[in-house]
Amino acid sequence: MSSRRSFFRQLGAAATGSLALPAFFTDAEAQTFQHYQSYAAGVSPQALAQDEDFWWRVKQDFTVSPNLLNLNNGGVSPQPKVVQDAHIRFYQYSNEAPSYYMWRILDQGREALRGKLADLAGCSPDELAINRNATEGLNTIIFGLNLKAGDEVILTKQDYPNMINAWKQREKRDGIKLVWLNLDLPSESDDYLVSQFVKAFTPRTKVVHITHIINWVGQILPARKIADAARQRGIETICDGAHSFAHLDYKIPDLGVDYYATSLHKWLCAPFGSGMMYIRRDKIKNVWALLSNTEPDGTDIRKFESLGTRSFASEMAIGTAVDYHNAIGSARKQARLQYLKNYWAEKVQGIPGVRIHTSLKPDYACALAFFSIDGMKPGEVEGPLLNTFKIHTSPIQWESFSGLRVTPHIYTSPKDLDRLVTAIGDIASKRKKS
């Protein structure tokens, strides 16, 4: 491992130069990354998705509990040890003299990090702001747009509560009109999903709010088709990418949306409380900064980063998370996650009383899946899963959804999911039959 003195020397040099901050990997970590890339070379993502030797090695990079099976990675994902270590090193470094090392050294690494994230996102660095989570980014956009009384915003009852609450506050404060859609999910029809939005368009529609992956059931919405239909009518689009970034293999401009935000502590496996916001370059001037600076209505994306004192250590460690993600590869990661979801979902479909409420087709869902057991409330299933089988899931009761969300990650193995299948079968066999 690099010595403490060497670490500081490299860090200072990186902060004052034009190159990206180094990742400070140990030799073993660097060899692991190289192994992933060379091992996977020439192998299709679909074939690699079932190569348990490869994914067993990935599992060793995580420090997850060997006893509690975590299947709520959709809430927040654990970080591989290399990201944890980077965070700790940056944190210890900051504590040498916080106001000096945080503001004068680590803070100078933000532009390098912005470039690294922009490369992964497929956009210009001048279109990305680094913040703390999707809620902060989306609230910045929602409250920053110039909307007036009578302007219409289209959203769905399946959107995330924090976003729904933000729009309701604008409705209450500014008199805008919220137009609610209630989607029938799961759906495997782009035509149906797009038409629900299009039918709601009126001459007064100003904004469409699109949740790329519905967090409750894992439904993927055809964001590009919805955005294209909106743009043809002069309507702006906001995309909640909290669950899709570093989960699905895409670039943000592929979605065709004007505004976008995501949490990096979910599928990118970055430190907790890290996120980013994207605004198309020509739209930046249209959004007022939520936490103001000298030019709250300016054209520089950095106007959205006036957060005051933040965790510079966790922010700088995002770069290591990007490096780790790239070592695996976006397409390989998506293929593995879809394979894991289908692995357990297909097995429990045959259990009497068990229902899967998520598509098994790759265009409409990936890692997240939602199930229920006839005659049982979510808590009646979640309780024994956790208490008897030590499996952590997410019980959900929202609108028409009543059941449990199961979310594996790349460190999850088929053997882990066999444990889940056995547990669901046991619980279902003991349910009260009407």
Secondary structure, DSSP 8 states (H G I E B T S, - for coil): ---HHHHHHHHHHHHHSSS-------HHHHHHHHHHHHHHTT--HHHHTT-HHHHHHHHTTB---SSSEE-BTTT----BHHHHHHHHHHHHHHTTSHHHIIIIIGGGGHHHHHHHHHHHHTS-GGGEEEES-HHHHHHHHHHHB---TT-EEEEETTS-HHHHHHHHHHHHHH--EEEEE---SS---HHHHHHHHHTT--TTEEEEEEESB-TTT--B--HHHHHHHHHTTT-EEEEE-TTTTTTSS--GGGG--SEEEEETTSTT---SS-EEEEE-GGGGGGB--SS--S-TTSS-GGGGG--SS--HHHHHHHHHHHHHHHHH-HHHHHHHHHHHHHHHHHHHTTSTTEEE-S--STTT-SS-EEEEETT--HHHHHHHHHHTT-EE-EEEEETTEEEEEEB--TT--HHHHHHHHHHHHHHHHTS---
